[in-house]
């Protein structure tokens, strides 16, 4: 089952605390996306990266130009859960080092 992102809080640098509809949360370090290039090149501009939103209709983290990250990926990175079997793992990107994960979500609104 896909979990929707319901709230996100910028924590500095490339850290974002993510809150999900099942009450779980965790802080994700998005700096590893800088190595991917392509559409993620934009993350090199920190002011671009910081200007994210939660698309409540889709349950994803998104940016003004439509760039988003799949909720399955966000959930796995924030909580340490396994990716669904149908998703490809990126070989060149190591799993996110969990910074903090907590099952108590205190907020349910979007970043802005």
C-alpha positions in Angstrom: 0.0 0.0 0.0 1.3 3.4 -0.9 1.5 5.9 1.9 0.7 9.5 1.2 2.9 12.4 2.3 0.8 14.8 4.3 3.4 17.3 5.6 7.0 18.3 5.1 9.3 20.6 7.1 12.6 22.0 5.8 15.3 21.4 8.4 18.3 23.0 6.8 20.7 22.2 4.0 19.2 19.2 2.2 17.3 17.8 5.2 13.5 17.6 5.1 11.3 16.0 7.8 8.4 14.0 6.2 5.1 13.1 7.7 2.9 10.4 6.3 -0.8 9.5 6.5 -0.1 6.4 8.8 1.5 8.6 11.4 5.1 7.7 10.6 7.7 10.4 10.0 11.4 10.7 9.4 14.0 13.1 8.2 15.5 12.5 4.8 18.9 13.8 3.5 18.2 14.7 -0.1 21.9 15.6 -0.8 22.4 12.2 -2.5 20.1 13.4 -5.3 22.7 15.8 -6.3 24.7 12.9 -7.7 21.9 11.8 -10.0 22.1 14.7 -12.3 19.3 15.1 -14.9 16.3 16.8 -13.4 17.9 16.7 -10.0 20.6 19.1 -11.2 18.2 21.8 -10.1 18.8 20.8 -6.4 22.3 22.3 -6.6 20.5 25.6 -6.2 19.5 25.4 -2.6 16.9 28.2 -3.0 15.2 25.9 -5.6 15.4 22.9 -3.4 13.9 24.7 -0.4 10.9 25.8 -2.4 9.0 22.5 -2.2 5.3 21.8 -1.6 3.3 18.8 -0.6 0.8 17.9 -3.3 -2.0 16.7 -1.1 -3.9 15.3 -4.1 -1.0 13.0 -5.1 0.6 12.7 -1.6 4.1 13.6 -3.0 6.8 16.2 -2.4 6.8 18.5 -5.5 8.5 21.6 -6.8 7.1 24.6 -8.9 8.1 23.1 -12.2 6.4 19.8 -11.6 9.4 17.8 -10.4 8.3 15.3 -7.7 9.6 12.2 -5.9 7.5 9.1 -5.7 5.7 8.6 -2.4 7.0 5.0 -2.2 10.6 6.3 -2.4 10.0 9.0 0.2 8.3 6.6 2.6 11.2 4.1 2.3 13.8 6.7 2.8 12.1 8.4 5.8 11.0 5.3 7.7 13.5 2.6 6.6 10.7 0.5 5.1 11.4 -1.6 2.0 10.6 -0.3 -1.4 7.7 -2.2 -3.1 9.0 -5.1 -5.2 7.9 -3.5 -8.4 10.2 -0.5 -8.0 13.8 -0.5 -9.3 16.5 0.3 -6.8 19.1 2.8 -7.9 22.5 1.0 -7.9 24.6 4.2 -7.8 22.7 5.7 -4.8 23.2 4.2 -1.4 20.2 3.8 0.9 19.4 7.0 2.9 21.0 7.1 6.3 18.1 7.4 8.6 18.5 10.5 10.6 15.4 10.2 12.7 12.2 8.3 12.4 9.3 8.6 14.7 5.8 7.1 14.6 4.1 10.2 16.1 3.1 12.7 13.5 2.0 16.0 15.0 1.0 17.9 11.9 -1.1 17.3 8.9 -0.7 20.4 6.8 1.5 21.1 3.8 4.9 22.9 3.9 3.3 26.1 2.9 
